Amino acid sequence: MKRRRSNRWNEVPAGTPASSRKPMPRTDLVRRAFRLEWFTIAWMSIEATVAIGSGIIAHSLTLVAFGIDSVIELASAGVLMWRLTVEIKQGREFSEVAEERASKIAAALLFALALYVVVTAGWSFWRHQGSDFSASGLLVAMVTIPAMYALSRAKLRIADALQSRALRADAVEAITCGYLAVVVVIGIIGQAIVHAWWIDGVTSVAIVYFLIKEGREAWEGDECSG
């Protein structure tokens, strides 16, 4: 049985005059979603560049994986921008077929990333190779945590109002990005304090859990409760 979700975005406080109890027009909601996706693209471009660059310099598998995940989220935001543009210009909702195809593509990319992390983590364990401290990587991860929290909440509200599975999946990716940032921060700080070569490999494997979980939800079309 399909759960009914409350349209919290369009709810109004008790006591509001009847003349003011009008839901926000769908066009306005779509435009708000559009602005959120523009912010996502701008931030993910910065995040991916800094994380991958810092990861290569510091030989950090965790940072590189974090940056590649940002690239995947950047691609996802681009697809959603296209969909929102179509609705704004043509005034129609997106087909379920298009959403399903996009979700499966995203899932395949996430599974590929998970496989990459597992293989490279195994290689680092085999060679007993750790990573160097990265101040830039630590900074971008720390900024990402509150940024993704605020962004995911805003996307979830609009997704509920629009009843958009695609936007909701995009919000889940932002949530996952925040979790990954926490893992990155723990790994970098732990490496700096303990100086153990294996910490980078362990934290990178921890990312695999989030990648597979998000990938399965995208592939099966499940909705996160947020």
GROMACS elastic network, one bead per residue, 0.5 to 0.9 nm:
[ bonds ]
;  ai    aj funct       b0    kb
    5     8     6  0.85503   500
    5   160     6  0.71878   500
    5   163     6  0.88107   500
    6     9     6  0.86601   500
    6    11     6  0.87613   500
    6   160     6  0.73380   500
    6   161     6  0.83707   500
    7    10     6  0.58293   500
    7    11     6  0.66353   500
    7   157     6  0.80965   500
    7   158     6  0.89727   500
    7   160     6  0.57035   500
    7   161     6  0.51612   500
    7   162     6  0.85184   500
    7   163     6  0.84272   500
    8    11     6  0.51448   500
    8    12     6  0.85776   500
    8   157     6  0.67679   500
    8   158     6  0.88496   500
    8   160     6  0.71634   500
    8   161     6  0.69452   500
    9    12     6  0.84738   500
    9    23     6  0.85497   500
    9    24     6  0.83734   500
    9   157     6  0.55657   500
    9   158     6  0.64981   500
    9   159     6  0.89841   500
    9   160     6  0.72020   500
    9   161     6  0.55866   500
   10    21     6  0.89167   500
   10    22     6  0.80445   500
   10    23     6  0.51629   500
   10    24     6  0.62964   500
   10   161     6  0.66249   500
   11    21     6  0.83530   500
   11    23     6  0.75602   500
   12    15     6  0.86635   500
   12    16     6  0.68728   500
   12    20     6  0.85695   500
   12    21     6  0.65865   500
   12    22     6  0.85860   500
   12    23     6  0.85276   500
   13    16     6  0.59515   500
   14    17     6  0.88730   500
   15    18     6  0.86210   500
   16    19     6  0.82972   500
   16    20     6  0.65388   500
   16    21     6  0.68307   500
   17    20     6  0.54242   500
   17    21     6  0.67168   500
   18    21     6  0.51989   500
   18    22     6  0.81730   500
   19    22     6  0.72634   500
   20    23     6  0.88143   500
   22    25     6  0.84839   500
   23    26     6  0.85732   500
   24    27     6  0.83524   500
   24    28     6  0.67094   500
   24    29     6  0.69212   500
   24   161     6  0.89731   500
   25    28     6  0.54195   500
   25    29     6  0.65949   500
   25    30     6  0.88723   500
   26    29     6  0.50380   500
   26    30     6  0.61629   500
   26    31     6  0.86338   500
   26   161     6  0.83951   500
   26   162     6  0.70596   500
   27    30     6  0.51170   500
   27    31     6  0.62579   500
   27    32     6  0.87146   500
   27    87     6  0.84624   500
   27    88     6  0.68125   500
   27    91     6  0.83297   500
   28    31     6  0.50755   500
   28    32     6  0.62662   500
   28    33     6  0.86730   500
   29    32     6  0.50816   500
   29    33     6  0.62494   500
   29    34     6  0.85444   500
   29   158     6  0.65330   500
   29   161     6  0.77470   500
   29   162     6  0.72513   500
   30    33     6  0.50032   500
   30    34     6  0.60745   500
   30    35     6  0.87513   500
   30    84     6  0.65764   500
   30    85     6  0.88527   500
   30    87     6  0.79359   500
   30    88     6  0.72403   500
   30   158     6  0.81305   500
   30   162     6  0.78452   500
   31    35     6  0.63227   500
   31    36     6  0.87037   500
   31    84     6  0.80096   500
   31    88     6  0.77719   500
   32    35     6  0.51736   500
   32    36     6  0.63781   500
   32    37     6  0.87599   500
   32   158     6  0.78909   500
   33    36     6  0.50606   500
   33    37     6  0.62829   500
   33    38     6  0.87329   500
   33    81     6  0.87568   500
   33    84     6  0.78479   500
   33   154     6  0.86499   500
   33   155     6  0.69696   500
   33   158     6  0.67449   500
   33   159     6  0.83277   500
   33   167     6  0.81698   500
   34    37     6  0.51747   500
   34    38     6  0.63651   500
   34    39     6  0.88330   500
   34    80     6  0.85506   500
   34    81     6  0.64535   500
   34    84     6  0.64873   500
   34    85     6  0.79401   500
   35    38     6  0.50500   500
   35    39     6  0.63833   500
   35    40     6  0.86381   500
   36    39     6  0.51240   500
   36    40     6  0.61771   500
   36    41     6  0.87498   500
   36   151     6  0.74562   500
   36   154     6  0.80365   500
   36   155     6  0.73549   500
   37    41     6  0.61457   500
   37    42     6  0.85772   500
   37    77     6  0.59041   500
   37    78     6  0.78596   500
   37    80     6  0.76230   500
   37    81     6  0.64764   500
   38    41     6  0.52004   500
   38    42     6  0.62905   500
   38    43     6  0.86622   500
   38    77     6  0.81261   500
   38    78     6  0.88370   500
   38    81     6  0.79101   500
   39    42     6  0.51346   500
   39    43     6  0.60715   500
   39    44     6  0.84116   500
   39   151     6  0.88968   500
   40    43     6  0.52435   500
   40    44     6  0.58576   500
   40    45     6  0.83562   500
   40    73     6  0.83778   500
   40    74     6  0.72563   500
   40    77     6  0.68192   500
   40   151     6  0.81626   500
   40   174     6  0.88422   500
   41    44     6  0.52658   500
   41    45     6  0.60518   500
   41    46     6  0.87345   500
   41    73     6  0.83638   500
   41    74     6  0.56125   500
   41    75     6  0.84982   500
   41    77     6  0.63986   500
   41    78     6  0.73489   500
   42    45     6  0.53754   500
   42    46     6  0.66224   500
   42    47     6  0.88027   500
   42    74     6  0.87205   500
   43    46     6  0.52114   500
   43    47     6  0.60230   500
   43    48     6  0.85068   500
   43    74     6  0.88483   500
   43   144     6  0.88948   500
   44    48     6  0.57682   500
   44    49     6  0.82872   500
   44    67     6  0.86863   500
   44    70     6  0.55455   500
   44    71     6  0.69379   500
   44    73     6  0.71798   500
   44    74     6  0.57758   500
   45    48     6  0.53764   500
   45    49     6  0.61908   500
   45    50     6  0.86417   500
   45    70     6  0.76337   500
   45    71     6  0.74314   500
   45    74     6  0.70309   500
   46    49     6  0.52855   500
   46    50     6  0.61182   500
   46    51     6  0.83967   500
   46   140     6  0.87177   500
   47    50     6  0.53589   500
   47    51     6  0.58401   500
   47    52     6  0.83258   500
   47    66     6  0.87297   500
   47    67     6  0.66218   500
   47    70     6  0.66310   500
   47    71     6  0.87146   500
   47   140     6  0.65269   500
   47   141     6  0.81880   500
   47   144     6  0.80469   500
   48    51     6  0.52476   500
   48    52     6  0.58699   500
   48    53     6  0.81344   500
   48    64     6  0.85807   500
   48    66     6  0.76237   500
   48    68     6  0.65714   500
   48    69     6  0.78696   500
   48    70     6  0.52060   500
   48    71     6  0.59722   500
   48    74     6  0.87177   500
   49    52     6  0.55730   500
   49    53     6  0.58849   500
   49    54     6  0.82903   500
   49    67     6  0.70424   500
   49    70     6  0.89843   500
   49    71     6  0.89481   500
   50    53     6  0.52278   500
   50    54     6  0.57931   500
   50    55     6  0.82413   500
   50    67     6  0.76082   500
   50   136     6  0.70438   500
   50   137     6  0.66801   500
   50   140     6  0.71887   500
   51    54     6  0.51905   500
   51    55     6  0.58313   500
   51    56     6  0.85352   500
   51    63     6  0.53980   500
   51    64     6  0.61367   500
   51    65     6  0.84587   500
   51    66     6  0.66060   500
   51    68     6  0.84012   500
   51    70     6  0.87228   500
   51   136     6  0.78710   500
   51   137     6  0.55411   500
   51   138     6  0.88983   500
   51   140     6  0.72715   500
   51   141     6  0.81666   500
   52    56     6  0.61109   500
   52    57     6  0.86107   500
   52    60     6  0.89725   500
   52    63     6  0.62608   500
   52    65     6  0.77365   500
   52    66     6  0.75946   500
   52    68     6  0.71331   500
   52   137     6  0.86342   500
   53    56     6  0.53132   500
   53    57     6  0.63341   500
   53    58     6  0.86388   500
   53    63     6  0.86736   500
   53    64     6  0.77706   500
   53    67     6  0.84822   500
   53   137     6  0.86389   500
   54    57     6  0.51778   500
   54    58     6  0.59888   500
   54    59     6  0.81751   500
   54    60     6  0.78607   500
   54    63     6  0.70747   500
   54    64     6  0.78329   500
   54   134     6  0.64089   500
   54   135     6  0.84479   500
   54   136     6  0.65192   500
   54   137     6  0.56284   500
   55    58     6  0.51453   500
   55    59     6  0.55090   500
   55    61     6  0.65344   500
   55    62     6  0.73511   500
   55    65     6  0.84806   500
   55    66     6  0.89079   500
   55    67     6  0.82171   500
   55   131     6  0.85175   500
   55   132     6  0.89752   500
   55   134     6  0.77308   500
   55   137     6  0.72360   500
   56    60     6  0.64889   500
   56    61     6  0.81412   500
   56    63     6  0.81921   500
   56    64     6  0.68388   500
   57    60     6  0.77979   500
   57   132     6  0.82416   500
   57   134     6  0.82663   500
   58    61     6  0.88827   500
   58    63     6  0.87366   500
   58   131     6  0.56083   500
   58   133     6  0.64252   500
   58   134     6  0.61379   500
   59    63     6  0.86069   500
   59    64     6  0.84858   500
   59   129     6  0.87207   500
   59   130     6  0.73759   500
   59   132     6  0.65373   500
   60    63     6  0.54506   500
   60    64     6  0.64009   500
   60    65     6  0.87252   500
   60   130     6  0.73175   500
   60   132     6  0.70221   500
   60   133     6  0.86255   500
   60   134     6  0.86008   500
   60   188     6  0.89123   500
   60   200     6  0.65283   500
   60   201     6  0.85635   500
   60   204     6  0.89496   500
   61    64     6  0.51576   500
   61    65     6  0.60750   500
   61    66     6  0.84877   500
   61   117     6  0.74977   500
   61   120     6  0.74168   500
   61   121     6  0.72228   500
   61   124     6  0.85719   500
   61   130     6  0.87997   500
   61   131     6  0.78043   500
   61   200     6  0.65570   500
   61   201     6  0.69364   500
   61   203     6  0.89133   500
   61   204     6  0.63770   500
   62    65     6  0.52294   500
   62    66     6  0.61201   500
   62    67     6  0.86448   500
   62   117     6  0.82730   500
   62   183     6  0.83819   500
   62   184     6  0.63448   500
   62   187     6  0.77399   500
   62   188     6  0.88052   500
   62   200     6  0.60814   500
   62   201     6  0.72748   500
   62   202     6  0.88424   500
   62   203     6  0.65059   500
   62   205     6  0.83170   500
   62   207     6  0.79349   500
   63    67     6  0.61299   500
   63    68     6  0.86449   500
   63   137     6  0.68397   500
   63   141     6  0.89727   500
   63   184     6  0.66651   500
   63   188     6  0.89595   500
   63   200     6  0.89326   500
   63   204     6  0.82443   500
   64    67     6  0.50361   500
   64    68     6  0.62008   500
   64    69     6  0.86081   500
   65    68     6  0.50858   500
   65    69     6  0.61641   500
   65    70     6  0.86180   500
   65   113     6  0.74404   500
   65   114     6  0.87000   500
   65   116     6  0.84365   500
   65   117     6  0.67160   500
   65   204     6  0.72871   500
   65   207     6  0.81371   500
   66    69     6  0.51787   500
   66    70     6  0.64000   500
   66    71     6  0.89347   500
   66   141     6  0.89250   500
   66   177     6  0.80159   500
   66   180     6  0.67349   500
   66   181     6  0.74788   500
   66   184     6  0.76263   500
   66   204     6  0.86965   500
   66   207     6  0.82926   500
   67    71     6  0.64829   500
   67    72     6  0.88855   500
   68    72     6  0.64410   500
   68    73     6  0.87356   500
   68   113     6  0.76328   500
   69    72     6  0.50446   500
   69    73     6  0.62937   500
   69    74     6  0.85428   500
   69   110     6  0.76697   500
   69   113     6  0.75663   500
   69   177     6  0.76983   500
   69   180     6  0.89956   500
   69   211     6  0.85585   500
   70    73     6  0.50049   500
   70    74     6  0.60350   500
   70    75     6  0.86483   500
   70   177     6  0.75736   500
   71    75     6  0.62903   500
   71    76     6  0.86391   500
   72    75     6  0.51236   500
   72    76     6  0.62436   500
   72    77     6  0.86698   500
   72   106     6  0.73697   500
   72   109     6  0.71345   500
   72   110     6  0.76520   500
   73    77     6  0.61014   500
   73    78     6  0.85408   500
   73   106     6  0.86223   500
   73   170     6  0.78725   500
   73   173     6  0.67947   500
   73   174     6  0.79267   500
   73   177     6  0.85785   500
   74    77     6  0.51313   500
   74    78     6  0.62764   500
   74    79     6  0.88436   500
   75    78     6  0.50255   500
   75    79     6  0.64061   500
   75    80     6  0.87754   500
   75   106     6  0.85736   500
   76    79     6  0.52107   500
   76    80     6  0.63383   500
   76    81     6  0.86322   500
   76   102     6  0.81346   500
   76   103     6  0.88995   500
   76   106     6  0.70458   500
   76   170     6  0.71188   500
   76   173     6  0.89273   500
   77    80     6  0.50828   500
   77    81     6  0.60466   500
   77    82     6  0.86745   500
   77   170     6  0.72319   500
   78    81     6  0.50313   500
   78    82     6  0.64092   500
   78    83     6  0.88275   500
   79    82     6  0.52136   500
   79    83     6  0.64877   500
   79    84     6  0.88285   500
   79   102     6  0.77197   500
   80    84     6  0.61317   500
   80    85     6  0.84845   500
   80   166     6  0.73026   500
   80   167     6  0.72875   500
   80   170     6  0.81630   500
   81    84     6  0.51075   500
   81    85     6  0.60613   500
   81    86     6  0.86497   500
   82    85     6  0.50854   500
   82    86     6  0.63293   500
   82    87     6  0.88475   500
   83    86     6  0.51722   500
   83    87     6  0.64609   500
   83    88     6  0.87858   500
   83    93     6  0.85719   500
   83    94     6  0.67507   500
   84    87     6  0.51581   500
   84    88     6  0.62027   500
   84    89     6  0.86367   500
   84    93     6  0.87974   500
   84    94     6  0.85064   500
   85    88     6  0.51300   500
   85    89     6  0.61173   500
   85    90     6  0.83300   500
   86    89     6  0.52623   500
   86    90     6  0.56733   500
   86    91     6  0.73331   500
   86    92     6  0.74089   500
   86    93     6  0.83723   500
   86    94     6  0.82318   500
   87    90     6  0.52599   500
   87    93     6  0.59311   500
   87    94     6  0.73319   500
   88    91     6  0.55355   500
   88    92     6  0.78721   500
   89    92     6  0.84593   500
   90    93     6  0.88936   500
   94    97     6  0.84610   500
   94    98     6  0.69732   500
   94    99     6  0.72855   500
   94   164     6  0.88545   500
   95    98     6  0.54419   500
   95    99     6  0.65648   500
   95   100     6  0.87793   500
   96    99     6  0.51033   500
   96   100     6  0.60591   500
   96   101     6  0.86150   500
   97   100     6  0.51556   500
   97   101     6  0.62237   500
   97   102     6  0.86597   500
   98   101     6  0.52416   500
   98   102     6  0.62067   500
   98   103     6  0.85858   500
   99   102     6  0.52132   500
   99   103     6  0.60931   500
   99   104     6  0.86796   500
   99   165     6  0.77653   500
   99   166     6  0.61305   500
  100   103     6  0.50964   500
  100   104     6  0.62568   500
  100   105     6  0.87008   500
  100   166     6  0.86665   500
  100   218     6  0.84629   500
  100   219     6  0.80323   500
  100   220     6  0.89114   500
  100   221     6  0.71752   500
  101   104     6  0.52395   500
  101   105     6  0.62817   500
  101   106     6  0.87076   500
  102   105     6  0.51447   500
  102   106     6  0.62445   500
  102   107     6  0.86123   500
  102   166     6  0.84898   500
  102   218     6  0.88502   500
  103   106     6  0.51579   500
  103   107     6  0.61298   500
  103   108     6  0.86829   500
  103   166     6  0.77604   500
  103   169     6  0.81266   500
  103   215     6  0.86993   500
  103   217     6  0.88021   500
  103   218     6  0.50516   500
  103   219     6  0.60105   500
  103   220     6  0.85217   500
  103   221     6  0.72312   500
  104   108     6  0.61349   500
  104   109     6  0.86463   500
  104   215     6  0.83426   500
  104   218     6  0.62766   500
  104   220     6  0.81593   500
  104   221     6  0.85333   500
  105   108     6  0.51698   500
  105   109     6  0.63766   500
  105   110     6  0.87532   500
  105   218     6  0.87386   500
  105   219     6  0.82393   500
  106   109     6  0.51687   500
  106   110     6  0.62781   500
  106   111     6  0.87304   500
  106   215     6  0.72433   500
  106   218     6  0.69970   500
  106   219     6  0.80228   500
  107   110     6  0.50762   500
  107   111     6  0.61828   500
  107   112     6  0.85827   500
  107   211     6  0.88426   500
  107   212     6  0.84296   500
  107   214     6  0.74451   500
  107   216     6  0.67218   500
  107   217     6  0.79805   500
  107   218     6  0.54531   500
  107   219     6  0.54393   500
  108   111     6  0.51433   500
  108   112     6  0.61608   500
  108   113     6  0.86292   500
  108   215     6  0.71490   500
  108   219     6  0.79638   500
  109   112     6  0.50658   500
  109   113     6  0.62022   500
  109   114     6  0.86623   500
  109   215     6  0.81426   500
  110   113     6  0.50362   500
  110   114     6  0.61921   500
  110   115     6  0.86892   500
  110   211     6  0.57359   500
  110   212     6  0.69267   500
  110   214     6  0.76386   500
  110   215     6  0.55448   500
  111   115     6  0.62617   500
  111   116     6  0.86305   500
  111   208     6  0.88485   500
  111   211     6  0.68770   500
  111   212     6  0.62000   500
  111   215     6  0.62702   500
  111   216     6  0.86630   500
  112   115     6  0.51315   500
  112   116     6  0.62216   500
  112   117     6  0.87327   500
  113   117     6  0.62185   500
  113   118     6  0.86868   500
  113   208     6  0.82743   500
  113   211     6  0.76074   500
  114   117     6  0.51673   500
  114   118     6  0.62804   500
  114   119     6  0.87235   500
  114   205     6  0.84988   500
  114   207     6  0.79288   500
  114   208     6  0.51809   500
  114   209     6  0.83173   500
  114   211     6  0.60488   500
  114   212     6  0.67616   500
  115   118     6  0.51759   500
  115   119     6  0.61952   500
  115   120     6  0.85892   500
  115   208     6  0.81869   500
  116   119     6  0.52996   500
  116   120     6  0.60992   500
  116   121     6  0.83611   500
  117   120     6  0.52999   500
  117   121     6  0.58133   500
  117   122     6  0.84073   500
  117   201     6  0.88790   500
  117   204     6  0.66209   500
  117   205     6  0.67000   500
  117   207     6  0.82226   500
  117   208     6  0.70190   500
  118   121     6  0.51504   500
  118   122     6  0.61128   500
  118   123     6  0.86355   500
  118   201     6  0.89674   500
  118   204     6  0.80712   500
  118   205     6  0.63564   500
  118   208     6  0.74490   500
  119   122     6  0.51724   500
  119   123     6  0.63024   500
  119   124     6  0.88075   500
  120   124     6  0.62071   500
  120   125     6  0.86326   500
  120   201     6  0.84007   500
  121   124     6  0.50701   500
  121   125     6  0.62248   500
  121   126     6  0.85631   500
  121   200     6  0.82935   500
  121   201     6  0.50262   500
  121   202     6  0.77116   500
  121   204     6  0.69275   500
  121   205     6  0.68703   500
  122   125     6  0.51045   500
  122   126     6  0.61285   500
  122   127     6  0.87033   500
  122   201     6  0.77369   500
  123   126     6  0.50019   500
  123   127     6  0.62375   500
  123   128     6  0.83877   500
  123   129     6  0.84878   500
  124   127     6  0.51648   500
  124   128     6  0.57096   500
  124   129     6  0.50865   500
  124   130     6  0.70766   500
  124   197     6  0.89097   500
  124   198     6  0.79778   500
  124   200     6  0.87778   500
  124   201     6  0.66089   500
  125   129     6  0.66590   500
  125   130     6  0.84943   500
  125   197     6  0.86017   500
  125   198     6  0.67156   500
  125   201     6  0.68261   500
  126   129     6  0.79155   500
  127   130     6  0.89514   500
  128   197     6  0.64541   500
  128   198     6  0.69936   500
  129   197     6  0.58774   500
  129   198     6  0.73349   500
  129   200     6  0.89337   500
  129   201     6  0.87226   500
  130   191     6  0.84974   500
  130   195     6  0.87480   500
  130   196     6  0.73000   500
  130   198     6  0.59424   500
  130   199     6  0.72675   500
  130   200     6  0.61359   500
  130   201     6  0.74582   500
  131   134     6  0.88116   500
  131   188     6  0.86969   500
  131   191     6  0.77206   500
  131   197     6  0.68343   500
  131   198     6  0.88018   500
  131   199     6  0.85476   500
  131   200     6  0.64523   500
  132   188     6  0.84822   500
  132   191     6  0.78947   500
  132   192     6  0.80828   500
  133   137     6  0.85389   500
  133   138     6  0.85519   500
  133   188     6  0.64126   500
  133   189     6  0.81801   500
  133   191     6  0.72212   500
  133   192     6  0.61975   500
  134   137     6  0.51851   500
  134   138     6  0.61708   500
  134   139     6  0.86335   500
  134   188     6  0.72485   500
  135   138     6  0.51124   500
  135   139     6  0.61396   500
  135   140     6  0.87535   500
  135   188     6  0.88093   500
  136   139     6  0.50825   500
  136   140     6  0.62494   500
  136   141     6  0.85906   500
  137   140     6  0.53996   500
  137   141     6  0.62170   500
  137   142     6  0.86568   500
  137   184     6  0.83063   500
  137   185     6  0.84807   500
  137   188     6  0.82503   500
  138   141     6  0.52452   500
  138   142     6  0.61629   500
  138   143     6  0.87290   500
  138   181     6  0.89215   500
  138   184     6  0.74220   500
  138   185     6  0.59111   500
  138   188     6  0.66677   500
  138   189     6  0.81221   500
  139   142     6  0.52002   500
  139   143     6  0.62689   500
  139   144     6  0.85565   500
  139   185     6  0.86775   500
  140   143     6  0.52350   500
  140   144     6  0.60690   500
  140   145     6  0.89716   500
  140   181     6  0.84500   500
  141   144     6  0.50010   500
  141   145     6  0.66162   500
  141   178     6  0.84216   500
  141   180     6  0.84353   500
  141   182     6  0.72206   500
  141   183     6  0.89614   500
  141   184     6  0.65906   500
  141   185     6  0.62632   500
  142   145     6  0.56380   500
  142   146     6  0.77685   500
  142   181     6  0.68740   500
  142   182     6  0.76104   500
  142   184     6  0.88020   500
  142   185     6  0.67514   500
  143   146     6  0.62794   500
  143   147     6  0.63975   500
  143   148     6  0.87785   500
  143   181     6  0.87251   500
  144   147     6  0.50243   500
  144   148     6  0.58191   500
  144   149     6  0.83881   500
  144   177     6  0.78236   500
  144   178     6  0.63422   500
  144   181     6  0.63876   500
  144   182     6  0.88369   500
  145   148     6  0.55478   500
  145   149     6  0.63520   500
  145   150     6  0.89531   500
  145   177     6  0.79516   500
  145   179     6  0.75435   500
  145   180     6  0.87263   500
  145   181     6  0.60217   500
  145   182     6  0.68399   500
  146   149     6  0.50353   500
  146   150     6  0.63011   500
  146   151     6  0.85552   500
  146   178     6  0.76852   500
  147   150     6  0.54306   500
  147   151     6  0.61104   500
  147   152     6  0.85718   500
  147   178     6  0.80507   500
  148   152     6  0.57878   500
  148   153     6  0.84007   500
  148   174     6  0.54691   500
  148   175     6  0.62852   500
  148   176     6  0.86519   500
  148   177     6  0.68522   500
  148   178     6  0.54152   500
  149   152     6  0.54253   500
  149   153     6  0.63653   500
  149   154     6  0.88061   500
  149   174     6  0.75677   500
  149   175     6  0.65993   500
  149   178     6  0.67097   500
  150   153     6  0.53752   500
  150   154     6  0.63572   500
  150   155     6  0.87724   500
  151   154     6  0.52386   500
  151   155     6  0.62087   500
  151   156     6  0.86434   500
  151   171     6  0.76198   500
  151   174     6  0.70284   500
  151   175     6  0.85427   500
  152   155     6  0.50807   500
  152   156     6  0.60450   500
  152   157     6  0.86498   500
  152   168     6  0.88840   500
  152   170     6  0.82563   500
  152   172     6  0.69768   500
  152   173     6  0.81903   500
  152   174     6  0.54465   500
  152   175     6  0.59174   500
  152   226     6  0.86702   500
  153   156     6  0.51526   500
  153   157     6  0.63195   500
  153   158     6  0.88396   500
  153   171     6  0.75579   500
  153   175     6  0.87535   500
  153   226     6  0.82308   500
  154   157     6  0.53444   500
  154   158     6  0.65256   500
  154   159     6  0.86428   500
  154   171     6  0.83349   500
  155   158     6  0.52739   500
  155   159     6  0.59159   500
  155   160     6  0.85725   500
  155   167     6  0.68325   500
  155   168     6  0.69000   500
  155   170     6  0.77619   500
  155   171     6  0.54248   500
  155   172     6  0.89838   500
  155   174     6  0.89437   500
  156   160     6  0.61284   500
  156   161     6  0.86045   500
  156   167     6  0.75775   500
  156   168     6  0.58035   500
  156   170     6  0.88358   500
  156   171     6  0.59389   500
  156   172     6  0.83295   500
  156   226     6  0.71685   500
  157   160     6  0.53443   500
  157   161     6  0.63946   500
  157   162     6  0.87662   500
  157   168     6  0.88894   500
  158   162     6  0.60429   500
  158   163     6  0.81608   500
  158   164     6  0.83057   500
  158   167     6  0.80075   500
  158   168     6  0.84753   500
  159   162     6  0.51319   500
  159   163     6  0.55437   500
  159   164     6  0.50308   500
  159   165     6  0.70653   500
  159   166     6  0.80729   500
  159   167     6  0.54005   500
  159   168     6  0.52771   500
  159   169     6  0.89799   500
  159   171     6  0.82676   500
  160   164     6  0.67621   500
  160   165     6  0.86283   500
  160   167     6  0.89085   500
  160   168     6  0.76357   500
  161   164     6  0.79022   500
  162   165     6  0.88412   500
  162   167     6  0.86983   500
  163   167     6  0.86350   500
  163   168     6  0.84457   500
  164   167     6  0.54280   500
  164   168     6  0.62462   500
  164   169     6  0.87168   500
  165   169     6  0.61146   500
  165   170     6  0.85785   500
  165   221     6  0.82699   500
  165   222     6  0.88854   500
  165   223     6  0.72447   500
  166   169     6  0.51900   500
  166   170     6  0.63099   500
  166   171     6  0.87555   500
  167   171     6  0.62303   500
  167   172     6  0.87057   500
  168   172     6  0.63344   500
  168   173     6  0.87700   500
  168   223     6  0.73168   500
  168   224     6  0.77632   500
  168   226     6  0.86648   500
  169   173     6  0.64057   500
  169   174     6  0.88590   500
  169   214     6  0.88765   500
  169   217     6  0.84254   500
  169   218     6  0.70548   500
  169   221     6  0.87120   500
  169   222     6  0.86982   500
  169   223     6  0.70937   500
  169   224     6  0.76995   500
  170   173     6  0.50960   500
  170   174     6  0.65819   500
  170   175     6  0.89033   500
  171   174     6  0.50658   500
  171   175     6  0.64204   500
  171   176     6  0.87522   500
  171   226     6  0.84378   500
  172   176     6  0.62081   500
  172   177     6  0.85540   500
  172   214     6  0.76982   500
  172   223     6  0.86908   500
  172   224     6  0.69070   500
  172   226     6  0.73249   500
  173   176     6  0.50083   500
  173   177     6  0.61001   500
  173   178     6  0.86861   500
  173   214     6  0.73109   500
  174   178     6  0.63858   500
  174   179     6  0.88363   500
  175   178     6  0.51794   500
  175   179     6  0.65134   500
  175   180     6  0.87971   500
  175   226     6  0.85233   500
  176   179     6  0.50099   500
  176   180     6  0.61576   500
  176   181     6  0.85712   500
  176   210     6  0.65719   500
  176   211     6  0.80230   500
  176   214     6  0.75220   500
  177   180     6  0.50328   500
  177   181     6  0.61683   500
  177   182     6  0.87681   500
  178   181     6  0.50469   500
  178   182     6  0.64717   500
  178   183     6  0.88799   500
  179   182     6  0.51632   500
  179   183     6  0.64945   500
  179   184     6  0.87846   500
  179   207     6  0.85377   500
  179   210     6  0.79191   500
  180   183     6  0.50326   500
  180   184     6  0.62097   500
  180   185     6  0.87005   500
  180   206     6  0.86739   500
  180   207     6  0.62200   500
  180   210     6  0.76584   500
  181   185     6  0.61992   500
  181   186     6  0.86439   500
  182   185     6  0.51644   500
  182   186     6  0.62414   500
  182   187     6  0.85776   500
  183   186     6  0.51774   500
  183   187     6  0.60952   500
  183   188     6  0.86779   500
  183   203     6  0.62530   500
  183   204     6  0.80373   500
  183   206     6  0.74210   500
  183   207     6  0.72074   500
  184   187     6  0.50598   500
  184   188     6  0.61374   500
  184   189     6  0.85432   500
  184   200     6  0.87921   500
  184   203     6  0.71142   500
  184   204     6  0.80944   500
  184   207     6  0.88486   500
  185   188     6  0.53144   500
  185   189     6  0.60822   500
  185   190     6  0.82554   500
  186   189     6  0.53727   500
  186   190     6  0.57625   500
  186   191     6  0.83481   500
  186   203     6  0.78669   500
  187   190     6  0.50850   500
  187   191     6  0.59559   500
  187   192     6  0.85641   500
  187   199     6  0.62734   500
  187   200     6  0.59780   500
  187   202     6  0.82771   500
  187   203     6  0.57115   500
  187   204     6  0.83554   500
  188   191     6  0.51439   500
  188   192     6  0.62539   500
  188   193     6  0.87559   500
  188   199     6  0.84398   500
  188   200     6  0.76126   500
  189   192     6  0.50862   500
  189   193     6  0.62095   500
  189   194     6  0.85128   500
  190   193     6  0.51928   500
  190   194     6  0.57861   500
  190   195     6  0.74790   500
  190   196     6  0.82309   500
  190   199     6  0.70649   500
  190   200     6  0.88247   500
  191   194     6  0.54748   500
  191   196     6  0.60262   500
  191   197     6  0.74876   500
  191   198     6  0.85968   500
  191   199     6  0.60461   500
  191   200     6  0.71554   500
  192   195     6  0.55642   500
  192   196     6  0.84608   500
  193   196     6  0.85304   500
  194   197     6  0.89700   500
  194   199     6  0.86712   500
  195   198     6  0.89380   500
  195   199     6  0.82936   500
  196   199     6  0.59265   500
  196   200     6  0.85258   500
  197   200     6  0.69268   500
  197   201     6  0.80543   500
  198   201     6  0.53662   500
  198   202     6  0.63196   500
  198   203     6  0.88450   500
  199   202     6  0.51237   500
  199   203     6  0.61584   500
  199   204     6  0.84884   500
  200   203     6  0.53418   500
  200   204     6  0.60920   500
  200   205     6  0.86715   500
  201   204     6  0.51775   500
  201   205     6  0.62988   500
  201   206     6  0.87847   500
  202   205     6  0.52109   500
  202   206     6  0.64105   500
  203   207     6  0.66538   500
  204   207     6  0.52283   500
  204   208     6  0.70413   500
  205   208     6  0.52058   500
  205   209     6  0.74844   500
  206   209     6  0.57887   500
  206   210     6  0.75357   500
  207   210     6  0.54631   500
  207   211     6  0.63600   500
  207   212     6  0.88305   500
  208   212     6  0.60757   500
  208   213     6  0.84081   500
  209   212     6  0.54160   500
  209   213     6  0.60775   500
  209   214     6  0.85600   500
  210   213     6  0.50943   500
  210   214     6  0.60056   500
  210   215     6  0.83238   500
  211   214     6  0.52820   500
  211   215     6  0.59248   500
  211   216     6  0.85806   500
  212   216     6  0.60193   500
  212   217     6  0.85623   500
  213   216     6  0.53213   500
  213   217     6  0.63848   500
  213   218     6  0.87533   500
  214   217     6  0.52130   500
  214   218     6  0.62280   500
  214   219     6  0.86336   500
  215   218     6  0.51453   500
  215   219     6  0.60759   500
  215   220     6  0.85518   500
  216   219     6  0.50479   500
  216   220     6  0.59604   500
  216   221     6  0.81750   500
  216   222     6  0.81536   500
  217   220     6  0.52962   500
  217   221     6  0.57035   500
  217   223     6  0.69636   500
  217   224     6  0.78651   500
  218   221     6  0.51332   500
  218   222     6  0.65725   500
  218   223     6  0.83533   500
  219   222     6  0.79051   500
  223   226     6  0.84879   500
